[in-house]
Amino acid sequence: MFDAEKVKKDCIEWIRDFFEKNGNGCNAVVGISGGKDSSVVAALCVEALGKDRVIGVLMPNGVQPDIDMAELLVKHLGIRYYVINIKDATEGLIKSIPFELGTQSMTNLPPRIRMTTLYAVSQSHNGRVANTCNLSEDWVGYSTRYGDSAGDFSPCSHLTVQEVKAIGRLLGLPQVLIDKVPTDGLCGKTDEDNLGFTYAELDRYIREGKIEDAEKKARIDRLHKINRFKLEVMPSFVPDI
């Protein structure tokens, strides 16, 4: 059984310990999308460090229809925040590249620009960038390498979607943020539409090894295998000297 209260307390202590060892007095910088993951990570950082040491960064790419959810979160937590629109940076880079980018390149460009933005904010505000990925997404590679998968510390990368939601409820976050249908914010589809299975099915498979649909099991196993490299340290040549 998942003990959400214990995990929440342990995670808060872990964040405090990280900052004591890796930036005592530094600020936590969190990219705020308005979804459950960034909401829970930001709330955990507030509990661990206090709201004065947490900075939210909202990064629409032009018009973001659900940016009101991100605004709701930062106001609920009472943290300072910046709204930085990445549209000009994204379009400027696309125009500067002397060939037509492929579909995957176009999809992954905004999250990589967002991570560049987070580090720019962080280095100017004595900060450490929070990674907001969860175990479920990481398991099947549903993240952008050097985009949302980057960061300096990762509170939720070993927690499934259902576990993140449980902690969010304990933290007193607005229900709309916890139960908001997750979308990638890139192609207009929900995460589950893109993945081909539900997070509930995926989480059960991760924790219990159980899934009834053979096709979905095969798809999860394949995605996990081909995306595992994203979670590993970059291979490096070691000379025999």
ROKE-926397 format. One record per residue: residue in one letter; y, z, x of N, C-alpha, C, CB in turn; residue number from 1. Coordinates in steps of 0.02 Angstrom, whole numbers, plus 32768, in hexadecimal, padded with zeros to 4 digits. Glycine has a CB too. Layout:
 rest  n.Y  n.Z  n.X ca.Y ca.Z ca.X  c.Y  c.Z  c.X cb.Y cb.Z cb.X  nr
    a    Y    Z    X    Y    Z    X    Y    Z    X    Y    Z    X NUM
...
//
This chain:
 rest  n.Y  n.Z  n.X ca.Y ca.Z ca.X  c.Y  c.Z  c.X cb.Y cb.Z cb.X  nr
    m 7FC4 8000 802A 8000 8000 8000 803F 8000 802C 8000 803D 7FD1   1
    f 8070 7FD9 8018 80AE 7FD4 803D 80DC 800E 802B 80D1 7F91 8030   2
    d 80ED 8037 805C 811A 8070 8052 8161 805A 8061 8105 80AD 807E   3
    a 8184 8040 802F 81C7 8023 803A 81F8 8057 8053 81E1 8005 7FF9   4
    e 81F4 8094 803A 8223 80C8 804F 821B 80D7 809A 8219 8108 8026   5
    k 81DD 80DE 80B1 81D1 80EC 80F7 81E7 80B3 8124 8187 80FB 8103   6
    v 81D5 8076 810F 81E8 803C 8137 8234 8035 813B 81C9 7FFB 811A   7
    k 8256 8042 8103 829F 803E 8103 82BC 806F 8135 82BA 804D 80BC   8
    k 82A6 80AE 8133 82C0 80E1 8161 82B0 80D0 81A9 82A3 8125 8150   9
    d 8273 80B8 81B5 825F 80A6 81F9 8289 806C 8213 8215 8094 81FB  10
    c 8296 803B 81E8 82BD 8001 81FD 8305 8015 820D 82BD 7FCB 81C6  11
    i 8322 8041 81E5 8366 8059 81F3 8369 807C 8237 837E 8089 81BB  12
    e 8337 80A5 8245 8335 80C7 8286 832B 8095 82BE 82FD 80FB 8287  13
    w 8303 8061 82B1 82F7 802E 82E4 8338 8009 82F4 82C1 7FFB 82CC  14
    i 8360 7FF9 82C2 83A0 7FD8 82CD 83CE 8004 82F7 83C2 7FC6 828A  15
    r 83D2 8044 82E5 83FB 8072 830C 83E5 8074 8355 83F8 80B8 82EE  16
    d 83A3 8078 835F 8388 807B 83A3 8398 803C 83C9 833D 8087 83A1  17
    f 8392 8001 83A7 83A2 7FC2 83C8 83EA 7FC2 83E1 8396 7F87 8398  18
    f 8418 7FD8 83B7 845E 7FD7 83CB 846E 800A 8400 848A 7FE2 838F  19
    e 844D 8042 8400 8457 8073 8436 8442 8057 8479 8431 80B3 8426  20
    k 840D 802F 8479 83F2 8014 84B7 8410 7FD0 84CA 83A8 800D 84B2  21
    n 8428 7FAB 8499 843E 7F66 84A5 8484 7F57 848D 840E 7F37 8484  22
    g 84AF 7F88 848F 84F3 7F7C 8479 8510 7FB7 8454 84F7 7F3F 844D  23
    n 850E 7FF1 8474 8527 802E 8455 8571 8024 8441 8520 806B 8484  24
    g 857F 802B 8401 85C3 8021 83E8 85D1 7FDA 83D1 85F3 8033 841D  25
    c 85A1 7FAD 83DB 85AB 7F68 83C5 85A5 7F61 8379 8577 7F3A 83E8  26
    n 85B9 7F28 8361 85B6 7F19 831A 857A 7EEC 830A 85F7 7EF7 8302  27
    a 855F 7EF3 82CE 852C 7EC6 82B6 854E 7E8C 8292 84F9 7EEA 8286  28
    v 853E 7E4E 82A5 855A 7E13 8287 8523 7DF0 825F 8578 7DE3 82BC  29
    v 852F 7DE8 821D 84FB 7DCF 81F1 8515 7D92 81CB 84E4 7E05 81BF  30
    g 84F0 7D5B 81CF 8500 7D21 81A6 84EC 7D2F 815E 84DD 7CE1 81C0  31
    i 851A 7D2A 8130 850E 7D3C 80EA 8507 7CFD 80BF 8547 7D69 80CF  32
    s 84CB 7CF3 80A4 84BF 7CB9 807A 84C4 7CC9 802F 847A 7C9C 8089  33
    g 84BC 7D09 801E 84B8 7D1C 7FD9 8472 7D25 7FC0 84DB 7CEA 7FAF  34
    g 8441 7D1B 7FED 83FB 7D25 7FDB 83E3 7D6A 7FEE 83D0 7CF1 7FFD  35
    k 83A4 7D79 7FDE 8389 7DBC 7FE8 8385 7DCF 8032 8344 7DC1 7FC9  36
    d 8373 7DA0 805E 8368 7DB2 80A3 83A7 7DC9 80C7 834A 7D77 80C8  37
    s 83DB 7DA0 80C3 841A 7DB5 80E3 8438 7DF2 80C1 844C 7D7B 80E3  38
    s 842C 7DF9 8080 8446 7E33 805C 8424 7E72 8074 843C 7E2B 8010  39
    v 83E2 7E70 807A 83BC 7EAB 8090 83CC 7EBC 80D9 8371 7EA0 8088  40
    v 83CF 7E89 8104 83DF 7E96 814B 8425 7EB5 8151 83DB 7E54 8174  41
    a 8455 7E9A 812D 8499 7EB6 8131 849A 7EFE 8117 84CA 7E8B 8108  42
    a 8476 7F0B 80E1 8475 7F4F 80C5 8452 7F80 80F5 8451 7F4F 8081  43
    l 841D 7F6A 8115 83FB 7F94 8147 8429 7FA4 8181 83BC 7F72 8160  44
    c 8450 7F73 8196 847F 7F7E 81CE 84B6 7FAF 81B9 849E 7F3B 81E4  45
    v 84CD 7FAB 817B 84FF 7FDA 8163 84E3 8021 8164 8516 7FC7 811C  46
    e 84A5 8028 814D 8485 806A 814D 847E 8085 8194 8440 8067 812B  47
    a 846E 8058 81C3 8461 806D 8208 84A1 807A 822F 8438 8039 822A  48
    l 84D4 8051 8225 850E 8052 8250 854F 8067 822D 8518 800F 826E  49
    g 8550 8064 81EB 858E 806E 81C6 85AF 802C 81B7 85BD 809C 81ED  50
    k 85D2 8029 817F 85EE 7FE8 816A 8624 7FCE 8199 860B 7FEF 8124  51
    d 8643 7FF9 81BF 8678 7FE2 81ED 865D 7FBC 8229 86A1 801D 8205  52
    r 861C 7FC0 8234 85FD 7F9E 826D 85D2 7F63 8257 85D3 7FCF 8296  53
    v 85DB 7F4C 821A 85B6 7F11 8202 85E7 7EDC 81EC 8586 7F25 81C7  54
    i 85DD 7EA0 8206 860A 7E67 81F6 85E0 7E31 81D5 862D 7E4D 8237  55
    g 85F5 7E1D 8199 85D4 7DE6 8177 85F7 7DA4 8184 85D1 7DF4 812C  56
    v 85D1 7D6F 8189 85ED 7D2C 8195 85D1 7CFD 8160 85DE 7D12 81DD  57
    l 85FC 7CE4 8135 85E9 7CB4 8101 85F9 7C6E 811B 860F 7CC2 80BD  58
    m 85C8 7C41 8119 85D1 7C00 8139 85BD 7BC6 810B 85A7 7BFD 8179  59
    p 85E7 7BB9 80D8 85D8 7B80 80AC 85DF 7B3E 80D3 8608 7B7F 806F  60
    n 85B9 7B0D 80BD 85BF 7AC9 80D9 85E1 7A9E 80A5 8579 7AAB 80EE  61
    g 8624 7AA3 80A3 8649 7A83 806D 864B 7AB4 8033 862A 7A3F 8058  62
    v 8632 7A9E 7FF9 862F 7AC9 7FBE 85EA 7AE8 7FB8 8640 7AA0 7F7E  63
    q 85E7 7B2A 7FB3 85A8 7B4D 7FA9 85A8 7B6A 7F63 859E 7B85 7FE0  64
    p 857F 7B4F 7F36 8581 7B64 7EEF 8574 7BAE 7EE5 854F 7B3D 7EC8  65
    d 854A 7BCC 7F0F 8539 7C13 7F04 855C 7C42 7F35 84EF 7C1B 7F09  66
    i 8595 7C2D 7F50 85B7 7C58 7F80 85CF 7C99 7F61 85F2 7C33 7F9F  67
    d 85D4 7C99 7F1E 85E7 7CD7 7EFC 85B3 7D0E 7F07 85F0 7CCA 7EB2  68
    m 8574 7CFB 7F13 8541 7D2C 7F22 854D 7D4D 7F66 84FB 7D0C 7F1F  69
    a 8562 7D25 7F96 8573 7D40 7FD8 85B0 7D6E 7FD4 857F 7D07 800A  70
    e 85E0 7D59 7FAD 861C 7D82 7FA4 860C 7DC4 7F81 8651 7D5C 7F7C  71
    l 85DD 7DC0 7F51 85C7 7DFD 7F2E 85A9 7E2E 7F60 8594 7DEC 7EF7  72
    l 8581 7E15 7F8E 855F 7E40 7FBE 8590 7E64 7FED 852D 7E18 7FE7  73
    v 85BE 7E3E 800B 85EB 7E5E 803B 861A 7E8F 8019 8614 7E28 8060  74
    k 862C 7E81 7FDB 8657 7EAF 7FB6 8630 7EED 7FA0 8676 7E8D 7F7A  75
    h 85F1 7EE3 7F8D 85C6 7F1B 7F7B 85BE 7F4B 7FB6 8582 7F02 7F62  76
    l 85B4 7F2F 7FF1 85AA 7F59 802C 85EB 7F73 8049 8584 7F32 8061  77
    g 8622 7F53 8038 8663 7F67 8053 866C 7F56 809C 866B 7FB0 804A  78
    i 864E 7F20 80B3 8654 7F0C 80F9 8689 7ED7 8102 8610 7EF3 8114  79
    r 86A6 7ED4 813D 86D5 7E9D 814B 86AD 7E5D 8154 86FF 7EAD 818C  80
    y 86CE 7E26 8144 86AA 7DE6 8148 86DB 7DAD 8153 8682 7DDA 8107  81
    y 86BE 7D76 816B 86E4 7D39 8176 86C2 7D00 8150 86EA 7D28 81C1  82
    v 86E9 7CD3 8135 86D0 7C95 8117 86E1 7C5C 8145 86ED 7C8A 80CF  83
    i 86AF 7C3D 8162 86B9 7C07 8192 8694 7BC9 8179 86A1 7C1C 81DA  84
    n 86B9 7B98 8163 869A 7B5C 8148 8685 7B2E 8181 86CB 7B37 8119  85
    i 8645 7B1C 8182 862B 7AF4 81BA 862D 7AA9 81AC 85E4 7B09 81CA  86
    k 864A 7A94 8175 8649 7A4D 8161 8668 7A20 8196 866F 7A44 811F  87
    d 86A3 7A31 81AF 86C4 7A06 81E1 869C 7A03 8221 870B 7A1F 81EF  88
    a 8680 7A3B 8237 8658 7A3C 8274 861A 7A12 826C 8645 7A84 8287  89
    t 85F9 7A17 8233 85BC 79F1 8227 85CB 79A7 8225 859B 7A07 81E5  90
    e 85FE 7994 81FE 860E 794D 81F8 8628 7931 823A 8642 7942 81C1  91
    g 864E 795A 825F 8668 7943 829F 8630 7934 82D0 8696 7977 82BC  92
    l 85FD 795F 82D2 85C6 7954 8300 859E 7916 82EB 8598 7992 8302  93
    i 8592 790F 82AA 856D 78D4 8292 8592 7894 82A6 8564 78D7 8246  94
    k 85D3 7893 829E 85FA 7858 82AF 85FA 784A 82FA 8642 785F 8297  95
    s 85F3 787E 8322 85F4 7877 836B 85B2 785F 8389 8607 78B8 838B  96
    i 857C 7866 8364 853B 7850 837D 8533 7805 8372 8501 7878 835A  97
    p 8524 77DF 83A6 8526 7795 83A1 84E8 7776 8383 8530 7779 83E5  98
    f 84C8 7797 8354 8490 777A 8330 8487 77A2 82F0 844F 777A 835C  99
    e 8461 7787 82C2 8456 77A9 8282 8421 77DF 828A 8441 7776 824C 100
    l 8433 781C 8277 8404 7853 827D 83CC 784D 8249 8429 7895 8275 101
    g 8391 7863 825D 8359 7864 822F 8362 789A 81F9 8318 7870 8254 102
    t 8338 7897 81C7 833E 78C7 818F 8338 790F 81A6 8309 78B8 815B 103
    q 8307 791E 81D1 82FE 7962 81E8 8339 7979 8212 82BE 7968 8210 104
    s 8354 794D 823B 838E 795E 8263 83CA 796F 8237 83A0 7925 8293 105
    m 83D4 7947 8203 840B 7954 81D5 8401 7996 81B0 8411 791A 81A2 106
    t 83C3 79A5 819D 83B4 79E3 8179 83C0 7A20 81A5 836D 79E2 8160 107
    n 83AD 7A1C 81E4 83AF 7A56 8211 83F1 7A5E 8236 8378 7A51 8243 108
    l 841C 7A2B 8232 845C 7A31 8255 8488 7A6A 823A 8481 79F0 8250 109
    p 8492 7A71 81F8 84BD 7AA7 81E0 84A6 7AED 81F4 84C1 7AA4 8196 110
    p 8465 7AFF 81EF 8452 7B42 8205 845C 7B4D 8250 840A 7B4E 81F4 111
    r 8457 7B19 8278 8464 7B22 82BF 84AE 7B2B 82CD 8449 7AE5 82E7 112
    i 84D8 7B09 82A7 8520 7B13 82AD 8533 7B58 8294 8546 7ADC 8285 113
    r 8511 7B70 8260 851E 7BB3 8247 850E 7BE7 827D 84F5 7BC1 8207 114
    m 84D6 7BDE 82A1 84C5 7C0E 82D5 84F7 7C0C 830E 847E 7C00 82EF 115
    t 8510 7BD1 831F 8545 7BCB 8351 8583 7BF2 833A 8557 7B82 835E 116
    t 8592 7BEC 82F9 85CB 7C10 82DD 85C1 7C5B 82E1 85D6 7BFA 8294 117
    l 8585 7C72 82D0 8577 7CBA 82D3 8580 7CD6 8319 8530 7CC9 82BA 118
    y 856A 7CB1 834B 8572 7CC9 8390 85BA 7CC6 83A6 8546 7CA0 83BF 119
    a 85E0 7C96 838D 8628 7C95 839E 864A 7CD2 8381 8649 7C54 8382 120
    v 863A 7CE3 8343 8656 7D20 8324 863F 7D5E 8349 8642 7D24 82D9 121
    s 85FF 7D60 8359 85E3 7D9B 837A 8602 7DA8 83BE 8598 7D92 8382 122
    q 8609 7D75 83E6 8625 7D7F 842A 866F 7D91 8428 861A 7D41 8454 123
    s 8690 7D81 83F2 86D7 7D93 83EC 86E1 7DD6 83CA 86FB 7D5D 83C4 124
    h 86AA 7DF5 83B1 86B0 7E35 838E 867F 7E69 83A9 86A5 7E2B 8343 125
    n 866D 7E62 83E9 8640 7E94 8407 8602 7E9D 83DC 8665 7ED7 8411 126
    g 85E1 7E65 83CD 85AB 7E68 839C 8566 7E57 83B5 85BC 7E3A 8366 127
    r 8536 7E62 8389 84F1 7E4D 8392 84DD 7E29 8352 84C1 7E8A 83A2 128
    v 84C0 7DED 8358 84B0 7DC4 831E 846E 7DD9 82FF 84AE 7D79 8331 129
    a 846E 7DE6 82BE 8432 7DF7 829A 840B 7DB9 8286 8443 7E21 825C 130
    n 83CB 7DB9 8292 839E 7D86 8278 8389 7D9D 8232 8360 7D7B 82A6 131
    t 8389 7D70 8202 837B 7D83 81BD 833A 7D65 81A2 83B3 7D6E 8190 132
    c 830E 7D4C 81CE 82D0 7D2F 81B7 829F 7D65 81A0 82B0 7D05 81EE 133
    n 8270 7D51 8175 823A 7D7E 8160 81F7 7D61 8176 823C 7D8A 8114 134
    l 81C3 7D8A 8172 8181 7D76 8189 8165 7D3B 8163 8151 7DB0 8184 135
    s 8171 7D39 8122 8155 7D03 80F9 816F 7CBF 810F 8166 7D0F 80AF 136
    e 81B1 7CBB 8117 81CF 7C7B 812D 81B9 7C69 8173 821B 7C7F 8129 137
    d 81B9 7C9B 81A0 81A4 7C8E 81E4 815C 7C77 81E8 81AE 7CCC 820F 138
    w 8132 7C92 81BC 80EA 7C83 81BD 80DD 7C38 81B5 80C6 7CAA 8186 139
    v 8105 7C18 818B 80FB 7BD0 817E 8132 7BA5 819C 80F7 7BC5 8132 140
    g 8159 7BC2 81CA 818B 7B9B 81ED 81C7 7B88 81C4 816D 7B5E 8207 141
    y 81D5 7BAF 818F 820D 7B9D 8162 824E 7BBA 817E 8200 7BB7 811B 142
    s 8260 7BA1 81B8 829E 7BB5 81D9 82AF 7B7E 820B 8297 7BFB 81FD 143
    t 82ED 7B7F 8221 8304 7B4D 8251 8306 7B6B 8297 834A 7B32 823D 144
    r 82E1 7B4D 82C4 82E1 7B66 8309 8328 7B62 8326 82B0 7B3E 8335 145
    y 833E 7B98 8344 8382 7B9F 835F 83B7 7B9B 8329 838F 7B69 8393 146
    g 83A1 7BA2 82EA 83CF 7BA8 82B1 83C7 7BEE 8295 83C2 7B72 827B 147
    d 83AF 7BF2 8257 83A7 7C34 8239 836F 7C5D 8259 8399 7C2E 81EF 148
    s 8345 7C3D 8283 8310 7C63 82A5 8329 7C88 82E3 82D8 7C34 82B8 149
    a 8368 7C7D 82F6 8383 7C9D 8332 83A2 7CE0 8321 83B8 7C6F 8354 150
    g 83B9 7D04 8354 83D9 7D44 8349 83CA 7D73 8383 83C2 7D63 8307 151
    d 83EA 7DAE 8382 83E0 7DE0 83B6 83B1 7E17 83A1 8422 7DFD 83CA 152
    f 83AB 7E23 8360 837C 7E56 8346 8367 7E41 8300 839D 7E9D 8346 153
    s 8329 7E53 82EE 830D 7E39 82B0 82ED 7E70 8287 82D9 7E02 82C0 154
    p 8310 7E8B 8256 82F6 7EC3 822E 82BD 7EB1 8200 832D 7EDF 8206 155
    c 82B9 7E73 81E8 8289 7E63 81B2 8255 7E30 81C4 82AF 7E4B 8177 156
    s 824F 7E1D 8202 8221 7DE7 8214 81D7 7DFA 820F 822F 7DCF 825A 157
    h 81C8 7E3A 8205 8183 7E4F 81FA 8178 7E68 81B3 8170 7E86 822C 158
    l 81A5 7E55 8186 81A0 7E68 8140 819B 7E2A 8114 81DD 7E93 812B 159
    t 816E 7E2B 80E3 8166 7DF3 80B5 81A0 7DF2 8083 8123 7DF7 8090 160
    v 81A4 7DBD 805D 81D9 7DB7 802B 81D5 7DF1 7FF9 81D3 7D74 8006 161
    q 8199 7E00 7FE1 8193 7E36 7FB0 81A9 7E79 7FCE 814A 7E3B 7F96 162
    e 819A 7E84 800D 81AD 7EC2 802F 81F8 7EC7 803A 8188 7EC8 8072 163
    v 8216 7E8E 804C 825F 7E8D 8053 8281 7E9D 8010 8277 7E47 806C 164
    k 8267 7E81 7FDA 8283 7E90 7F98 827D 7EDA 7F88 8260 7E66 7F63 165
    a 8244 7EF8 7F97 823A 7F3F 7F88 826D 7F6A 7FAE 81F3 7F55 7F9B 166
    i 827A 7F59 7FEC 82AC 7F7E 8013 82F1 7F73 7FF7 82A9 7F6A 805D 167
    g 82FF 7F36 7FE2 8340 7F27 7FC3 834E 7F52 7F86 8344 7EDE 7FB0 168
    r 831B 7F5D 7F5F 8324 7F88 7F23 8333 7FD0 7F38 82E5 7F85 7EF7 169
    l 8310 7FE9 7F6B 831D 802D 7F83 8364 8034 7F9F 82EA 8040 7FB7 170
    l 837E 7FFE 7FBA 83C1 7FFF 7FD7 83F7 7FFA 7FA2 83C8 7FC7 8009 171
    g 83E3 7FF0 7F63 8413 7FEE 7F2C 843A 7FAE 7F28 8443 8026 7F33 172
    l 841E 7F77 7F41 8440 7F37 7F3D 8440 7F1D 7EF5 841F 7F03 7F6C 173
    p 8473 7EF7 7EE2 8472 7ED9 7E9F 8433 7EB0 7E94 84B0 7EAD 7E95 174
    q 8415 7EB8 7E5A 83D6 7E96 7E4B 83DB 7E4A 7E52 83BE 7EA8 7E06 175
    v 8415 7E2E 7E41 841D 7DE6 7E44 8414 7DCC 7E8B 8461 7DD2 7E29 176
    l 8425 7DF4 7EBD 841C 7DDF 7F02 83D3 7DE3 7F18 8447 7E0A 7F30 177
    i 83B0 7E14 7EFF 836A 7E1E 7F12 833D 7DE9 7EF1 8352 7E64 7EFE 178
    d 834A 7DDB 7EB2 831E 7DAF 7E8B 8338 7D67 7E85 8314 7DCB 7E47 179
    k 836E 7D57 7EA6 8389 7D13 7EA5 8355 7CE2 7EBF 83CA 7D0F 7ECF 180
    v 834C 7CAB 7E9B 831B 7C79 7EAF 832F 7C5E 7EF4 8316 7C3F 7E7B 181
    p 8303 7C64 7F26 8316 7C4F 7F69 8319 7C04 7F71 82E6 7C6C 7F9B 182
    t 834E 7BEC 7F8F 8356 7BA5 7FA0 8368 7BA0 7FE9 838C 7B82 7F73 183
    d 835C 7B66 8006 836B 7B5E 804D 83B5 7B50 8059 8342 7B26 806B 184
    g 83DA 7B40 8023 8421 7B32 802B 842F 7AF0 804F 8443 7B69 8050 185
    l 83FC 7AC8 8057 8403 7A8A 807E 83F5 7A4C 8054 83D5 7A8C 80B9 186
    c 83BC 7A4C 8030 83A9 7A0F 800B 83AA 7A19 7FC0 8365 79F9 8021 187
    g 83BF 7A53 7FA8 83C6 7A5E 7F60 8387 7A73 7F3C 83DF 7A21 7F42 188
    k 8350 7A7D 7F61 8311 7A93 7F42 8305 7ADD 7F50 82D7 7A69 7F5D 189
    t 82DA 7AFC 7F26 82C7 7B41 7F34 8296 7B42 7F6E 82A8 7B62 7EF4 190
    d 8291 7B7D 7F8D 8261 7B84 7FC4 821A 7B74 7FAD 8263 7BCB 7FE0 191
    e 8208 7B8D 7F72 81C4 7B84 7F5A 81B6 7B3B 7F48 81B7 7BB0 7F1D 192
    d 81E9 7B16 7F31 81E1 7ACE 7F26 81D0 7AAB 7F67 8222 7AB0 7F07 193
    n 81F4 7ABD 7F9B 81E9 7A9E 7FDC 81A5 7AB0 7FFA 8220 7AB1 800C 194
    l 8192 7AEF 7FF2 8155 7B08 8011 8116 7AF1 7FED 8156 7B53 8014 195
    g 8119 7AEC 7FAB 80DE 7AD9 7F85 80B3 7B13 7F70 80B5 7AAA 7FAD 196
    f 80CC 7B50 7F77 80AA 7B8D 7F60 80DE 7BC3 7F58 8071 7BA3 7F93 197
    t 80CD 7BF8 7F35 80FD 7C2D 7F28 80FC 7C60 7F61 80EF 7C50 7EE5 198
    y 8132 7C85 7F68 8133 7CBA 7F99 8101 7CF1 7F89 8179 7CD7 7FA0 199
    a 80F6 7CFD 7F48 80C5 7D2F 7F34 8080 7D1C 7F4D 80C5 7D39 7EE8 200
    e 806E 7CDB 7F46 802E 7CC3 7F5F 802A 7CC9 7FAB 8022 7C7A 7F49 201
    l 8060 7CB6 7FCC 8061 7CB8 8015 805C 7D00 802E 80A1 7C97 802F 202
    d 8082 7D2E 8010 8082 7D74 8026 803D 7D93 801E 80B6 7D9B 7FFE 203
    r 801C 7D84 7FE6 7FD9 7DA0 7FDB 7FA9 7D85 800F 7FC0 7D8E 7F93 204
    y 7FB0 7D46 8020 7F84 7D28 8053 7F90 7D47 8097 7F8F 7CDB 8056 205
    i 7FCF 7D54 80A8 7FE0 7D72 80E8 7FC4 7DB9 80ED 802B 7D73 80F3 206
    r 7FCE 7DE0 80B9 7FBB 7E27 80BC 7F72 7E34 80AA 7FE7 7E4E 808E 207
    e 7F56 7E0C 807D 7F12 7E1A 8065 7EE0 7DE3 8077 7F13 7E23 801B 208
    g 7EF9 7DAA 808F 7ECC 7D73 809F 7EAE 7D52 8062 7E96 7D8B 80CB 209
    k 7ECD 7D5B 8027 7EB1 7D41 7FE9 7EDE 7D0B 7FCB 7EA7 7D79 7FB7 210
    i 7EC0 7CD4 7FB7 7EE3 7CA0 7F93 7EAE 7C75 7F70 7F10 7C74 7FC2 211
    e 7EB8 7C68 7F2F 7E85 7C46 7F08 7E87 7BFA 7F0F 7E8D 7C58 7EC0 212
    d 7EC2 7BDE 7F1A 7ECB 7B96 7F1C 7EBC 7B7C 7F64 7F13 7B83 7F07 213
    a 7E86 7B56 7F6A 7E70 7B3E 7FAB 7EA4 7B0F 7FCB 7E2D 7B1A 7FA5 214
    e 7EC4 7AE6 7FA2 7EF6 7AB9 7FBD 7F32 7ADF 7FD9 7F0D 7A87 7F88 215
    k 7F47 7B12 7FB5 7F80 7B3A 7FCD 7F6D 7B60 800D 7F97 7B6B 7F97 216
    k 7F30 7B79 8010 7F19 7B9C 804C 7F1B 7B6D 8088 7ED2 7BB7 8042 217
    a 7F03 7B30 807E 7F02 7AFF 80B4 7F49 7AEF 80CB 7EDD 7ABF 809E 218
    r 7F76 7AE9 809B 7FBC 7AD9 80AC 7FDC 7B13 80D3 7FE5 7ACB 806C 219
    i 7FD1 7B50 80BC 7FED 7B8A 80E0 7FD1 7B8E 8126 7FDD 7BCB 80BA 220
    d 7F90 7B85 812E 7F70 7B88 8170 7F8C 7B52 819E 7F24 7B81 816A 221
    r 7F96 7B16 8182 7FB1 7ADF 81AB 7FF8 7AEE 81C0 7FAE 7A9D 8184 222
    l 8022 7B05 8192 8068 7B13 81A3 806C 7B4B 81D6 808F 7B26 8164 223
    h 8041 7B7D 81CF 8041 7BB5 81FE 802E 7B9C 8245 8010 7BEC 81E8 224
    k 7FFD 7B71 8248 7FE5 7B59 8289 8019 7B2E 82AC 7FA5 7B31 8280 225
    i 8038 7AFF 8287 8065 7AD0 82A8 80AA 7AEE 82B6 806D 7A92 827E 226
    n 80B9 7B27 8296 80FB 7B45 82A1 80F9 7B85 82CA 811A 7B54 825E 227
    r 80BD 7B98 82E1 80B7 7BD7 8306 80E2 7BD8 8345 806E 7BE3 8319 228
    f 80ED 7B9D 8363 8114 7B9A 83A0 815B 7BB5 8397 8118 7B52 83B8 229
    k 8175 7BB3 8359 81B9 7BCC 834D 81BF 7C16 835A 81CD 7BBD 8306 230
    l 8187 7C3A 8356 8188 7C83 835D 8175 7C9A 83A3 8159 7CA2 832B 231
    e 8165 7C6B 83CD 814E 7C7D 8410 8186 7C73 8444 8111 7C52 8423 232
    v 817E 7C97 847B 81AE 7C8F 84B2 81A8 7C48 84CD 81A1 7CC4 84EA 233
    m 81E0 7C2A 84E0 81E0 7BE6 84FB 81B2 7BE2 8537 8227 7BD0 850E 234
    p 8183 7BB2 8537 8158 7BAA 8572 8181 7B99 85B0 8124 7B71 8565 235
    s 816E 7BB6 85E6 8193 7BA9 8624 8161 7BA0 865E 81C5 7BE2 8634 236
    f 8171 7B71 868A 8147 7B64 86C4 8151 7B9B 86F7 8158 7B20 86E4 237
    v 8119 7BB6 8711 811C 7BE9 8745 80FE 7BCB 8784 80F5 7C2A 872F 238
    p 8127 7BBD 87B6 810D 7B9E 87F4 80E1 7BCE 881C 8147 7B85 881F 239
    d 80B0 7BB3 883C 8082 7BDB 8866 80A0 7BE2 88AB 803B 7BBB 8869 240
    i 80D0 7C11 88B2 80F1 7C1A 88F3 80F1 7C63 8907 813A 7C00 88F1 241
//
